[in-house]
Amino acid sequence: MVVEADGGSRGNPGPAGYGAVIRDSDGQVLAERKESLGVVTNNVAEYRGLIAGLAAAAELGASTVDVRMDSKLVVEQMSGRWKIKHPDMQPLAEQAKELAAGFSRVRYEWIPRAQNSHADRLANEAMDAATGKPAAGRPATAGRASRTARQPVPVEPASATRDTAAPEPTLPKLPTRKPDRAAVAWTGAKGTPTRLLLVRHGQTEMSALRRYSGRGDVPLTELGRTQAAAAAKRLAAMDGLVVDGEAVPIVSSPLTRTKQTAQAIADALGGRVETHPGLIETDFGEWEGLTFAEAADRDPDLHRSWLGDSSVPPPGGESFDVVHRRVRKVRDELIAEHGGKTLVLVSHVTPIKTLLRMGLDAGPQLLFRLHLDLASLSIVEFYPDGNASVRLVNDTSHLV
C-alpha cells in the first residue's frame, strides 16, 4: 500500500492539522484520515499525519508500505539519514518506528508538494476546523501567501493574501552544492564558493502598514508565521542543507521577526539558530514607524537627499553606506569561518539587498531598484578568488 501524508500549522506553532491518504498499488483510495490538532508546529503535524497513515495501513492489513511525503525532514529522519534532535520529534518518531516495525517493509520517499495535493487538502480541511473557518475559499495549500505590492524604497511592504484556490506550483530546481561548471567557465571564478541563502522575514504589523521598520522589535503576524513556515518547508526540500546529519549554519538578525523566521527553518532542517548583530536592519532613526509619505512630509529636503545619496542618514539613524560597511564585515566574517560551505541567512530588506549588491558589484542605486518580498529567497555565491555569482533573486514560489 501507499501512504501519502502531510501536516501543517497556521502560525508554526498555530492551529494545526494533518491529512493522510492510503492507496492500493493501482492508486485507488482505500482510506482517508484527517484531524485537527490544536496549537502545534508544522513538524509535529507532519509526524502525526505519518503516524495516522501508518496506523490506517495496518488496519487495512498492509504488509509493505511506501510512504510519500513532501516533508524532507520527516522522510530523511525516518530513513535514518538525519538525526532527530528536537525533543518534540523524538517520541513521535519512535511511535512511527513502532508502527513501521509491524510491516515487512516500509520505504520513505520525498515528493514535491504538487504530488501530495490529496493529503495536503485533508490537512487544510483539518486546519480550517481548528481555526473555525469553513474549508471553502481557503488556499489549496497551507502556509502560502501572495506577493506584496512593489516597494520603491527599503520599507517593509505589506503582503496580500489570496482568497481563491490556485493550482500547486512546481517549484524551480535550485542549484545544489556542486559548482555550476558552466557559470564558472563564463566568469573564470576559481575555487568552491561560499553559498548564502538569503531569506527575508515574514510579515509584521509594520510591514502590513508599509511603515519604516528598522530597529523596532516587532513580531511576525499570523500571516508572517505562515509565510515563515512555507519558506522553511521550501528550504527543507532543497539538497545540501543537511550534511552528514547536521544542518548547515542558520544565522539570523537578532530581531524577533527574523529569529522567528529562522527558527521555523531550523525546525524544518533539524538545526539551530545563531544570531549576528551585523545582520540587523537599517536604523531609520526618527523615521521609524512612519510611512514613506509621512517621512517625506516631515523632512522633505532631507528625505529627498536620502533617496539620492547613500551617505545621507535619516535623522538619528544610519546611512546606507554605513549599512554596507557593516554587512560587508559580516560577509567577510562568515566566509572566514565557513568558507566553501552553504549558510542560511535570515535578515531584512537592506542587508539582503546589500549582499546581492556585493554579488553583482553594483552601485547603491540598486537598493532603490530591487524589490524583495516578505519571506522571499535569494541566493548569492562568493568565490575565494573574489568573483561572485547571484543565482536567485526574490523567489516566492513557495508562497503561491
C-alpha positions as CSV (number, residue, x, y, z in Angstrom):
1,M,0.0,0.0,0.0
2,V,0.9,3.6,-0.4
3,V,0.6,6.2,2.4
4,E,0.6,9.9,1.4
5,A,0.7,12.1,4.5
6,D,1.0,15.8,5.3
7,G,0.5,18.2,8.1
8,G,0.6,21.9,8.7
9,S,0.2,24.8,11.1
10,R,-1.1,28.2,10.5
11,G,1.4,30.1,12.7
12,N,4.1,27.4,13.5
13,P,3.0,26.9,16.2
14,G,-0.6,27.7,15.5
15,P,-3.9,25.9,14.7
16,A,-2.7,22.7,13.1
17,G,-4.0,19.6,11.4
18,Y,-2.9,16.6,9.4
19,G,-4.1,14.5,6.5
20,A,-3.3,11.0,5.3
21,V,-4.4,9.0,2.2
22,I,-4.0,5.2,1.9
23,R,-3.9,3.9,-1.7
24,D,-3.6,0.4,-3.2
25,S,-0.9,-0.4,-5.8
26,D,-3.2,0.9,-8.5
27,G,-3.6,4.3,-6.9
28,Q,-7.2,3.7,-5.7
29,V,-8.0,5.4,-2.4
30,L,-8.7,2.9,0.3
31,A,-9.0,5.3,3.3
32,E,-8.5,8.9,4.4
33,R,-7.6,10.3,7.8
34,K,-7.6,13.9,9.0
35,E,-7.6,15.5,12.4
36,S,-7.3,19.0,14.0
37,L,-4.5,19.1,16.5
38,G,-4.9,22.4,18.3
39,V,-1.8,24.5,18.5
40,V,1.3,22.7,17.5
41,T,4.2,23.1,15.0
42,N,4.3,22.1,11.3
43,N,6.8,19.3,12.1
44,V,4.6,17.8,14.8
45,A,1.6,17.9,12.5
46,E,3.6,16.2,9.7
47,Y,4.7,13.4,12.1
48,R,1.1,13.0,13.3
49,G,0.0,12.6,9.7
50,L,2.6,9.9,9.1
51,I,1.5,8.1,12.3
52,A,-2.2,8.2,11.3
53,G,-1.3,6.9,7.8
54,L,0.8,4.0,9.1
55,A,-1.9,3.1,11.6
56,A,-4.6,3.1,8.9
57,A,-2.4,0.9,6.6
58,A,-2.0,-1.6,9.5
59,E,-5.8,-1.6,10.0
60,L,-6.2,-2.4,6.3
61,G,-3.8,-5.4,6.6
62,A,-0.9,-4.0,4.6
63,S,2.3,-6.0,4.5
64,T,4.5,-3.4,2.7
65,V,4.1,0.3,2.7
66,D,5.5,3.1,0.6
67,V,5.3,6.4,2.4
68,R,5.3,9.5,0.3
69,M,5.5,12.9,1.9
70,D,6.6,16.4,0.9
71,S,8.3,16.9,4.3
72,K,12.0,16.3,3.7
73,L,12.7,16.4,7.4
74,V,10.3,13.6,8.3
75,V,11.4,11.5,5.3
76,E,15.1,11.9,6.0
77,Q,14.7,11.3,9.7
78,M,12.6,8.2,9.3
79,S,15.0,6.9,6.7
80,G,17.8,7.2,9.3
81,R,19.8,9.7,7.3
82,W,19.1,12.8,9.5
83,K,19.4,13.0,13.3
84,I,16.3,13.6,15.4
85,K,17.4,16.3,17.8
86,H,14.2,18.1,18.7
87,P,12.6,16.7,21.9
88,D,9.1,17.1,20.4
89,M,10.0,15.0,17.4
90,Q,11.7,12.1,19.2
91,P,8.7,10.5,20.8
92,L,6.7,10.9,17.6
93,A,9.4,9.3,15.5
94,E,9.6,6.4,18.0
95,Q,5.8,5.9,17.7
96,A,6.1,5.9,13.9
97,K,9.0,3.4,14.1
98,E,7.0,1.1,16.2
99,L,4.1,1.1,13.7
100,A,6.6,0.7,10.8
101,A,8.1,-2.4,12.6
102,G,4.8,-4.2,12.1
103,F,5.2,-4.3,8.3
104,S,7.6,-6.5,6.4
105,R,9.0,-3.3,4.6
106,V,8.5,0.4,4.8
107,R,10.1,2.7,2.3
108,Y,10.1,6.5,2.6
109,E,10.1,8.8,-0.4
110,W,10.1,12.6,-0.6
111,I,7.7,14.0,-3.3
112,P,7.0,17.6,-4.3
113,R,4.0,19.3,-2.8
114,A,2.2,19.2,-6.1
115,Q,2.2,15.4,-5.9
116,N,0.9,15.4,-2.4
117,S,-2.2,17.5,-3.0
118,H,-4.7,15.0,-1.7
119,A,-3.1,14.7,1.8
120,D,-2.4,18.5,1.7
121,R,-6.1,19.2,1.1
122,L,-7.1,17.0,4.0
123,A,-4.6,18.7,6.3
124,N,-6.0,22.1,5.2
125,E,-9.6,20.9,6.0
126,A,-8.4,19.9,9.4
127,M,-6.7,23.3,9.9
128,D,-9.9,25.0,8.8
129,A,-11.7,23.1,11.5
130,A,-9.1,24.1,14.0
131,T,-9.5,27.8,13.2
132,G,-13.2,27.6,13.0
133,K,-13.2,28.6,9.3
134,P,-15.1,26.9,6.5
135,A,-12.9,24.9,4.0
136,A,-14.4,26.8,1.1
137,G,-12.3,29.8,-0.1
138,R,-9.1,28.7,1.7
139,P,-5.9,28.4,-0.3
140,A,-5.2,24.9,-1.7
141,T,-2.1,24.6,0.5
142,A,-1.1,25.6,4.0
143,G,1.3,28.4,4.6
144,R,1.1,30.1,1.2
145,A,0.7,33.8,0.6
146,S,0.8,36.0,-2.4
147,R,3.4,38.6,-3.4
148,T,3.5,42.0,-1.9
149,A,3.0,45.3,-3.7
150,R,6.0,46.9,-5.2
151,Q,8.3,48.8,-2.8
152,P,10.2,51.9,-4.2
153,V,12.5,52.1,-1.2
154,P,13.6,49.7,1.5
155,V,10.4,49.9,3.6
156,E,8.8,46.8,5.0
157,P,5.9,46.1,2.5
158,A,2.6,44.6,3.2
159,S,1.7,41.2,1.8
160,A,-1.7,40.4,0.4
161,T,-3.4,37.0,0.8
162,R,-5.2,35.0,-1.9
163,D,-9.0,34.5,-1.5
164,T,-9.3,31.8,-4.2
165,A,-7.7,28.4,-4.6
166,A,-4.8,28.1,-7.1
167,P,-3.1,25.1,-8.5
168,E,0.0,24.0,-6.6
169,P,3.1,25.2,-8.5
170,T,6.1,23.1,-9.4
171,L,9.0,24.7,-7.5
172,P,12.0,25.6,-9.6
173,K,15.1,23.4,-9.3
174,L,17.6,25.3,-7.2
175,P,21.3,24.9,-7.6
176,T,23.0,22.2,-5.4
177,R,26.4,22.5,-3.7
178,K,28.3,21.3,-6.8
179,P,29.7,24.3,-8.5
180,D,28.0,25.2,-11.8
181,R,30.8,24.5,-14.3
182,A,29.1,26.5,-17.0
183,A,28.8,29.5,-14.7
184,V,32.4,29.1,-13.6
185,A,33.6,28.8,-17.2
186,W,31.8,32.0,-18.1
187,T,33.1,34.0,-15.1
188,G,36.5,32.4,-14.7
189,A,35.8,32.0,-11.0
190,K,38.1,29.6,-9.2
191,G,37.6,27.5,-6.1
192,T,34.5,26.4,-4.1
193,P,32.2,29.3,-3.4
194,T,30.6,30.2,-0.1
195,R,26.9,29.9,-0.8
196,L,24.5,32.3,1.0
197,L,20.8,31.5,1.0
198,L,19.2,34.8,1.9
199,V,15.7,34.7,3.4
200,R,13.7,37.8,4.3
201,H,11.5,37.5,7.4
202,G,7.7,37.1,7.2
203,Q,5.1,39.8,7.6
204,T,4.8,42.1,10.7
205,E,2.2,44.7,11.6
206,M,4.7,47.3,10.5
207,S,5.2,45.8,7.0
208,A,1.5,45.3,6.6
209,L,1.0,49.0,7.1
210,R,4.1,49.8,4.9
211,R,5.9,51.7,7.6
212,Y,9.7,52.1,8.1
213,S,10.6,49.2,10.3
214,G,14.3,49.2,11.3
215,R,15.3,48.6,14.9
216,G,11.8,48.4,16.3
217,D,11.4,44.8,17.6
218,V,8.0,43.7,16.3
219,P,7.0,40.0,16.0
220,L,5.5,38.2,13.0
221,T,1.8,38.3,12.4
222,E,-0.2,35.1,11.9
223,L,0.3,35.5,8.1
224,G,4.0,36.2,8.8
225,R,4.4,32.9,10.7
226,T,2.6,31.1,7.9
227,Q,5.0,32.6,5.4
228,A,8.0,31.6,7.5
229,A,6.7,28.1,7.7
230,A,6.3,28.0,3.9
231,A,9.8,29.2,3.4
232,A,11.1,26.7,5.9
233,K,9.3,23.9,4.0
234,R,10.9,25.1,0.8
235,L,14.4,25.0,2.2
236,A,13.8,21.6,3.8
237,A,13.2,20.2,0.3
238,M,16.5,21.5,-1.1
239,D,19.6,19.4,-1.4
240,G,22.7,20.1,0.5
241,L,21.3,21.8,3.6
242,V,21.8,18.8,5.8
243,V,25.3,17.3,5.6
244,D,26.1,14.1,7.5
245,G,23.0,14.5,9.6
246,E,23.9,18.1,10.5
247,A,22.0,21.2,9.2
248,V,24.0,24.0,7.7
249,P,24.5,27.1,9.8
250,I,21.4,29.2,10.1
251,V,22.4,32.8,11.0
252,S,19.8,35.5,11.9
253,S,19.5,39.1,12.7
254,P,18.8,39.5,16.4
255,L,15.4,41.0,16.0
256,T,12.3,38.9,16.8
257,R,10.8,38.8,13.3
258,T,13.9,37.3,11.8
259,K,14.6,35.0,14.7
260,Q,11.0,33.6,14.4
261,T,11.5,33.1,10.7
262,A,14.9,31.5,11.3
263,Q,13.5,29.2,14.0
264,A,10.9,27.8,11.6
265,I,13.8,27.0,9.2
266,A,15.8,25.4,11.9
267,D,12.9,23.3,13.0
268,A,12.4,22.1,9.4
269,L,16.1,21.3,8.9
270,G,16.8,20.0,12.4
271,G,19.3,22.7,13.1
272,R,19.8,25.6,15.4
273,V,19.7,29.4,15.1
274,E,22.7,31.7,15.6
275,T,22.3,35.5,15.7
276,H,24.7,38.1,14.3
277,P,24.1,41.8,15.2
278,G,25.5,42.8,11.8
279,L,22.5,41.4,10.0
280,I,20.1,43.8,11.7
281,E,18.0,46.2,9.6
282,T,18.9,49.8,8.9
283,D,18.4,52.2,11.8
284,F,15.8,54.6,10.4
285,G,16.1,56.9,13.4
286,E,13.2,59.4,13.7
287,W,11.5,57.9,10.7
288,E,10.9,54.6,12.4
289,G,7.2,53.8,12.2
290,L,6.4,56.4,9.6
291,T,5.2,55.8,6.1
292,F,7.1,56.9,3.1
293,A,4.8,59.9,2.7
294,E,4.9,60.8,6.3
295,A,8.7,60.9,6.3
296,A,8.7,63.0,3.2
297,D,6.3,65.5,4.6
298,R,8.2,65.7,7.9
299,D,11.6,66.2,6.4
300,P,11.1,66.9,2.7
301,D,14.7,68.2,1.8
302,L,16.4,65.5,3.9
303,H,14.2,62.7,2.6
304,R,14.9,63.8,-1.0
305,S,18.6,63.9,-0.3
306,W,18.4,60.5,1.4
307,L,16.8,58.9,-1.7
308,G,19.6,60.2,-3.9
309,D,22.7,59.9,-1.7
310,S,23.6,56.7,0.2
311,S,25.9,58.6,2.5
312,V,22.9,60.6,3.9
313,P,21.4,59.1,7.1
314,P,17.8,59.6,8.3
315,P,17.6,61.9,11.4
316,G,19.1,60.0,14.3
317,G,19.7,56.9,12.1
318,E,22.3,55.3,9.9
319,S,23.1,55.8,6.2
320,F,23.1,53.0,3.6
321,D,26.8,53.4,3.3
322,V,27.2,52.6,7.0
323,V,24.9,49.6,6.5
324,H,27.0,48.5,3.5
325,R,30.2,48.5,5.5
326,R,28.6,46.7,8.4
327,V,27.1,43.9,6.2
328,R,30.4,43.6,4.2
329,K,32.1,42.9,7.6
330,V,29.5,40.2,8.4
331,R,30.0,38.6,5.0
332,D,33.8,38.6,5.4
333,E,33.5,37.1,8.9
334,L,31.1,34.3,7.7
335,I,33.3,33.5,4.8
336,A,36.4,33.3,7.0
337,E,34.6,30.9,9.4
338,H,32.5,28.9,6.8
339,G,34.4,29.3,3.5
340,G,33.3,26.9,0.8
341,K,30.1,26.0,2.6
342,T,26.4,26.8,2.5
343,L,24.7,29.1,5.0
344,V,21.2,30.3,5.5
345,L,21.0,34.0,6.5
346,V,17.7,35.4,7.7
347,S,17.6,39.1,7.6
348,H,15.9,42.2,6.3
349,V,15.4,44.2,3.1
350,T,18.6,46.4,3.3
351,P,21.1,43.7,4.4
352,I,19.9,41.3,1.9
353,K,19.9,43.8,-0.9
354,T,23.4,44.8,0.2
355,L,24.7,41.2,-0.1
356,L,23.1,41.0,-3.6
357,R,24.7,44.3,-4.5
358,M,28.1,42.9,-3.5
359,G,27.4,39.8,-5.6
360,L,26.6,42.0,-8.6
361,D,29.3,44.6,-7.9
362,A,26.6,47.2,-8.3
363,G,26.2,50.7,-7.0
364,P,23.9,52.0,-4.3
365,Q,21.0,52.7,-6.6
366,L,20.3,49.0,-6.7
367,L,18.9,49.5,-3.2
368,F,16.0,51.5,-4.7
369,R,15.5,49.5,-7.9
370,L,15.5,45.9,-6.5
371,H,12.3,44.6,-4.9
372,L,12.3,42.0,-2.2
373,D,9.1,40.3,-1.0
374,L,8.4,39.1,2.5
375,A,9.7,35.6,3.1
376,S,11.5,35.6,-0.2
377,L,14.5,33.6,-1.1
378,S,17.6,34.8,-2.9
379,I,21.0,33.1,-3.4
380,V,24.5,34.6,-3.9
381,E,27.8,32.8,-4.0
382,F,31.2,34.3,-3.2
383,Y,34.3,32.7,-4.6
384,P,37.7,32.6,-2.9
385,D,39.3,34.4,-5.9
386,G,37.0,37.4,-5.4
387,N,34.4,36.5,-8.0
388,A,30.7,36.2,-7.2
389,S,27.5,34.9,-8.7
390,V,23.9,35.9,-7.9
391,R,21.9,32.7,-8.6
392,L,18.4,33.6,-7.4
393,V,16.6,36.8,-6.5
394,N,13.3,37.3,-4.7
395,D,11.9,33.8,-5.3
396,T,8.5,33.5,-3.7
397,S,7.2,30.4,-5.5
398,H,6.7,28.7,-2.1
399,L,4.1,31.4,-1.2
400,V,1.8,30.9,-4.2
